[in-house]
Amino acid sequence: MEKAPSTRQLKVAREIQKDLAEIIRAKGMAAWGGAMVTVSEVRISPDLSVAKVYVSIFPSEKQSAVMGSLQDQNRILRGELGRKVGKQLRIVPELTFYLDTSIDYAEHIDELLKK
C-alpha cells in the first residue's frame, strides 16, 4: 500500500501541472495536430525525481498521435519546465506521460445512461 503524498509532493505536483499546462497551451493546438491537450493530473515520486503526467486529449481519435508527440518532445518539455521551476527545485523531474481516460469513461457512461 502506498502512503499518501506529502504536502511538499502535492505542492510540487500542482506547480508542475500548472507550468506544464502553460507550456503545452503556449505551443498551440497546431503543435498537437489540432488536438486539445489538458494536463489533468501530476503525481510525483517521494524523492521528487519522477513526475507522472496525466493528459486528456480531445478529440480522442488523436490520442495516439499526441501521446507520440509528447514522448518525442519529452526532453524539450522538460527543459522548458526546468526554466520555469528551476528556482524552486534542485532537479527537474523526469516526465512520463500517461493518458487520462476519465473523460472517455464519462462519455461512455453518459451514452449508456441515454440508452
C-alpha positions as semicolon CSV with decimal commas, in nm:
position;residue;x (nm);y (nm);z (nm)
1;M;0,000;0,000;0,000
2;E;0,134;0,343;-0,099
3;K;0,147;0,607;0,166
4;A;-0,028;0,936;0,098
5;P;0,181;1,200;-0,078
6;S;0,347;1,458;0,144
7;T;0,246;1,826;0,141
8;R;0,569;1,901;-0,047
9;Q;0,488;1,638;-0,311
10;L;0,140;1,782;-0,357
11;K;0,272;2,139;-0,388
12;V;0,542;2,041;-0,637
13;A;0,295;1,831;-0,838
14;R;0,048;2,122;-0,851
15;E;0,321;2,362;-0,965
16;I;0,441;2,121;-1,235
17;Q;0,082;2,067;-1,352
18;K;0,024;2,443;-1,382
19;D;0,355;2,510;-1,560
20;L;0,330;2,215;-1,799
21;A;-0,028;2,310;-1,889
22;E;0,100;2,659;-1,971
23;I;0,388;2,523;-2,182
24;I;0,158;2,288;-2,375
25;R;-0,104;2,560;-2,426
26;A;0,164;2,806;-2,546
27;K;0,270;2,563;-2,819
28;G;-0,082;2,589;-2,959
29;M;-0,318;2,326;-3,091
30;A;-0,125;2,306;-3,420
31;A;0,172;2,152;-3,235
32;W;-0,058;1,868;-3,127
33;G;-0,220;1,807;-3,466
34;G;-0,522;2,024;-3,385
35;A;-0,600;1,835;-3,064
36;M;-0,676;1,999;-2,732
37;V;-0,433;1,871;-2,468
38;T;-0,512;1,916;-2,099
39;V;-0,282;1,826;-1,810
40;S;-0,538;1,669;-1,578
41;E;-0,310;1,548;-1,300
42;V;0,053;1,519;-1,197
43;R;0,178;1,269;-0,940
44;I;0,534;1,298;-0,820
45;S;0,759;1,039;-0,658
46;P;0,858;1,089;-0,292
47;D;1,213;1,193;-0,393
48;L;1,065;1,440;-0,650
49;S;1,267;1,281;-0,933
50;V;0,983;1,135;-1,142
51;A;0,658;1,306;-1,239
52;K;0,372;1,104;-1,384
53;V;0,183;1,347;-1,605
54;Y;-0,175;1,253;-1,691
55;V;-0,312;1,424;-2,002
56;S;-0,655;1,418;-2,157
57;I;-0,676;1,466;-2,531
58;F;-0,973;1,584;-2,731
59;P;-1,083;1,458;-2,980
60;S;-0,998;1,107;-2,866
61;E;-0,914;0,991;-3,222
62;K;-0,592;1,193;-3,194
63;Q;-0,479;1,034;-2,867
64;S;-0,209;0,802;-3,002
65;A;-0,060;1,072;-3,230
66;V;-0,050;1,328;-2,948
67;M;0,094;1,078;-2,698
68;G;0,369;1,005;-2,955
69;S;0,436;1,379;-2,990
70;L;0,457;1,422;-2,614
71;Q;0,707;1,135;-2,589
72;D;0,912;1,280;-2,878
73;Q;0,916;1,626;-2,720
74;N;0,974;1,499;-2,365
75;R;1,326;1,648;-2,341
76;I;1,214;1,984;-2,482
77;L;0,914;1,999;-2,246
78;R;1,135;1,903;-1,951
79;G;1,384;2,174;-2,049
80;E;1,112;2,439;-2,064
81;L;0,973;2,315;-1,734
82;G;1,323;2,344;-1,588
83;R;1,338;2,711;-1,683
84;K;1,006;2,770;-1,503
85;V;1,067;2,568;-1,184
86;G;1,447;2,585;-1,175
87;K;1,441;2,834;-0,890
88;Q;1,218;2,616;-0,671
89;L;1,353;2,267;-0,747
90;R;1,707;2,132;-0,735
91;I;1,635;1,872;-1,000
92;V;1,372;1,887;-1,272
93;P;1,179;1,561;-1,250
94;E;1,183;1,302;-1,527
95;L;0,848;1,327;-1,709
96;T;0,640;1,023;-1,800
97;F;0,317;1,084;-1,986
98;Y;0,002;0,880;-1,931
99;L;-0,333;0,907;-2,099
100;D;-0,613;1,015;-1,868
101;T;-0,914;0,823;-1,992
102;S;-1,163;0,955;-1,738
103;I;-1,330;1,179;-2,000
104;D;-1,379;0,883;-2,236
105;Y;-1,513;0,683;-1,944
106;A;-1,757;0,961;-1,853
107;E;-1,874;0,986;-2,217
108;H;-1,922;0,608;-2,226
109;I;-2,130;0,616;-1,905
110;D;-2,328;0,909;-2,047
111;E;-2,407;0,713;-2,364
112;L;-2,511;0,410;-2,161
113;L;-2,742;0,625;-1,950
114;K;-2,903;0,774;-2,262
115;K;-2,993;0,425;-2,379
